[in-house]
Amino acid sequence: MQNTVIAPVTEIRVTDVPIKFKEDWEAAAKKQGMSLMDFLITAANDAVRKTVTEQAELELSTRDQIQVAQTLLNPQPLNDSMQKALRKHHEYMTKATKVSLRECWTHER
């Protein structure tokens, strides 16, 4: 297998594209104050960055989803503060439910 050596690019020609594309590219480059070649290289580089960033976000998103699922399936034990808060909430809700049921019963009769 041969190693292919690619010489540095000193010139790129935009000749094999429809004239309308080239005209649009030239107009956009001019508005940016850039040469056509600089504009095309910048646009291509922006597309590369966007693609790489989106891929990284997708990977992070997938990793986050896995972490959430694992946490839901295998929750950590509650610490003392959370256990105390849960007991207080349960006591409050038990009292509130009894009172509101009693009030509903007496108001309907």
Legacy VTK file of the C-alpha trace (Angstrom):
# vtk DataFile Version 3.0
C-alpha trace
ASCII
DATASET POLYDATA
POINTS 109 float
0.000 0.000 0.000
1.429 3.350 -1.045
1.426 6.450 1.109
-0.164 9.337 -0.705
1.419 12.699 -0.109
-0.829 15.668 -0.704
0.905 18.888 -1.629
-0.237 22.092 0.080
-3.019 23.818 -1.794
-1.924 27.120 -3.240
-4.921 27.652 -5.454
-8.439 26.327 -5.612
-10.568 26.972 -8.656
-14.304 27.322 -8.466
-15.191 26.296 -11.988
-17.377 23.223 -11.688
-20.348 24.888 -10.007
-23.403 26.456 -11.586
-22.864 30.147 -12.392
-25.756 31.169 -10.121
-24.037 29.583 -7.119
-20.784 31.313 -7.940
-22.541 34.671 -8.346
-24.311 34.263 -4.999
-21.052 33.255 -3.305
-19.196 36.207 -4.802
-21.941 38.618 -3.698
-21.903 37.212 -0.153
-18.102 37.335 -0.028
-18.152 40.953 -1.170
-20.688 41.858 1.546
-18.348 40.273 4.104
-15.357 42.126 2.669
-13.669 38.830 1.812
-12.259 37.180 -1.251
-14.358 34.354 -2.666
-11.800 31.781 -1.536
-11.641 33.190 2.010
-15.434 33.236 2.136
-15.737 29.604 0.994
-13.064 28.411 3.408
-14.704 30.305 6.278
-18.146 28.919 5.388
-16.787 25.374 5.174
-14.972 25.763 8.502
-18.146 27.116 10.144
-20.045 24.056 8.864
-17.360 21.769 10.292
-17.529 23.457 13.713
-21.328 23.286 13.728
-21.285 19.584 12.863
-18.696 18.762 15.532
-20.560 20.814 18.158
-23.906 19.195 17.350
-22.331 15.745 17.568
-20.807 16.585 20.956
-24.198 17.828 22.174
-25.861 14.618 21.016
-23.256 12.529 22.826
-23.701 14.582 25.989
-27.470 14.338 25.695
-27.308 10.556 25.373
-24.904 10.315 28.301
-27.210 12.512 30.396
-30.229 10.356 29.539
-28.370 7.234 30.591
-27.348 8.882 33.875
-30.937 9.945 34.639
-32.253 6.459 33.868
-29.597 4.837 36.055
-30.383 7.226 38.909
-34.106 6.488 38.662
-33.545 2.739 38.530
-30.925 2.736 41.304
-31.657 5.671 43.620
-29.237 6.602 46.365
-30.517 6.196 49.943
-32.014 9.345 51.476
-29.762 11.262 53.839
-30.974 12.300 57.316
-32.238 15.716 56.193
-34.279 14.230 53.367
-35.747 11.550 55.654
-36.760 14.233 58.160
-38.331 16.362 55.413
-40.212 13.354 54.045
-41.594 12.512 57.518
-42.746 16.123 58.041
-44.365 16.198 54.614
-46.140 12.901 55.274
-47.410 14.128 58.663
-48.618 17.405 57.156
-50.368 15.704 54.257
-52.010 13.157 56.572
-53.418 15.928 58.793
-54.480 18.068 55.826
-56.270 15.162 54.169
-58.141 14.208 57.356
-59.235 17.794 57.922
-60.384 18.360 54.353
-62.269 15.045 54.244
-63.969 15.900 57.562
-64.879 19.369 56.219
-66.285 17.891 53.007
-68.399 15.444 54.977
-69.871 18.070 57.300
-70.570 20.602 54.517
-72.449 18.126 52.361
-74.903 17.134 55.103
LINES 1 110
109 0 1 2 3 4 5 6 7 8 9 10 11 12 13 14 15 16 17 18 19 20 21 22 23 24 25 26 27 28 29 30 31 32 33 34 35 36 37 38 39 40 41 42 43 44 45 46 47 48 49 50 51 52 53 54 55 56 57 58 59 60 61 62 63 64 65 66 67 68 69 70 71 72 73 74 75 76 77 78 79 80 81 82 83 84 85 86 87 88 89 90 91 92 93 94 95 96 97 98 99 100 101 102 103 104 105 106 107 108
